[in-house]
Amino acid sequence: MLLAVASPACAPVDESDTGEQPGAVESPLPVILKDRSTIRMEALVSGRITRAGSCLYLEHSPGHLALILWADENLKVATLDEADWLVNNYTSGLRIREGEFVRGGGGFYPRDANLMALTGDEVPADCTGPAVQLYEIAKYDPAKPDGIPDPPPPPPPGPSPDDMLLSRAFDEHWDGQRWPRRTIKGIADPLEAMFTYVLENYEGREGNMHAHFCLRGADENLLASLSRQFRRLFPGDACSWNGPGVVVTATGEKAMFIDARIDCSGDRGFCAGSGGATYGNLGAEHGSYRLRRKRDGWQIEKLGLSVVS
């Protein structure tokens, strides 16, 4: 990603940074005027960032502009991938584009303030008018009661681990590791067989002797059927997060989420399965399986494909 940065108005420019270069900016970027004084005013200042001539201004009321002298040292003007310019705080990562509203500390200078003395630089001739000191800005939405803008929408979700595990289980050319097959007898429903396989794996593990299990994706009938073999089963919505771990919401007792999914579509001679457990923020494991019908039950084969966190 290309980052082009504007130089101060009177700073020397290296000729190697000019001319026809990839991503070079054809028109000059606006100038950041820095307030070099040691005094910070403590008023709360807000308005819209706009450009006039070579410099940036704060439109603090409709039609009223004040030349911005920035009291933050870690600000530059930049353009990314030849896009529109923006004000970039390279310490906090805050980026402000022209037209956006900001709020921060500062205050207005007297109309006859000596701008050259405040900035320590020669101010471009087309940067005139009353000035304002501005620092520690944040984005601001005047339409909101608290001024805090709505957060950006989250990115679209990617494919879930379960979808990936199911699709990989259908891979006819899978040549990875396989675990010994285990037959779940006396169960006709492949989803119940998948849940049974996962519960057998976790119920007897050290540390799980007193844990409860909340089954996500199991309806009432399936939960009732599984409860005849396993103890301490709950529907998925009976558990919740408490700090870093999963608990039964009503009692606060230690628990884990148990997941199982199956896909028997197509004519492959087997079903794809995924299943596993989630018991903490840094504790979850789900695997990929194949299920084949064997007399009154299902033979389940675990593939060497898993998602662990």
Secondary structure as GFF3:
##gff-version 3
##sequence-region A 1 309
A	DSSP	beta_strand	3	5	.	.	.	ID=ss1
A	DSSP	three_ten_helix	15	17	.	.	.	ID=ss2
A	DSSP	beta_strand	33	34	.	.	.	ID=ss3
A	DSSP	beta_strand	43	52	.	.	.	ID=ss4
A	DSSP	beta_strand	55	61	.	.	.	ID=ss5
A	DSSP	beta_strand	64	70	.	.	.	ID=ss6
A	DSSP	beta_strand	75	80	.	.	.	ID=ss7
A	DSSP	beta_strand	85	89	.	.	.	ID=ss8
A	DSSP	beta_strand	95	97	.	.	.	ID=ss9
A	DSSP	beta_strand	101	108	.	.	.	ID=ss10
A	DSSP	alpha_helix	115	119	.	.	.	ID=ss11
A	DSSP	beta_strand	131	139	.	.	.	ID=ss12
A	DSSP	alpha_helix	161	169	.	.	.	ID=ss13
A	DSSP	beta_strand	182	184	.	.	.	ID=ss14
A	DSSP	alpha_helix	190	203	.	.	.	ID=ss15
A	DSSP	beta_strand	212	216	.	.	.	ID=ss16
A	DSSP	alpha_helix	220	227	.	.	.	ID=ss17
A	DSSP	beta_strand	233	235	.	.	.	ID=ss18
A	DSSP	three_ten_helix	236	238	.	.	.	ID=ss19
A	DSSP	beta_strand	239	242	.	.	.	ID=ss20
A	DSSP	beta_strand	245	248	.	.	.	ID=ss21
A	DSSP	beta_strand	254	263	.	.	.	ID=ss22
A	DSSP	beta_strand	271	280	.	.	.	ID=ss23
A	DSSP	beta_strand	283	294	.	.	.	ID=ss24
A	DSSP	beta_strand	297	308	.	.	.	ID=ss25
###
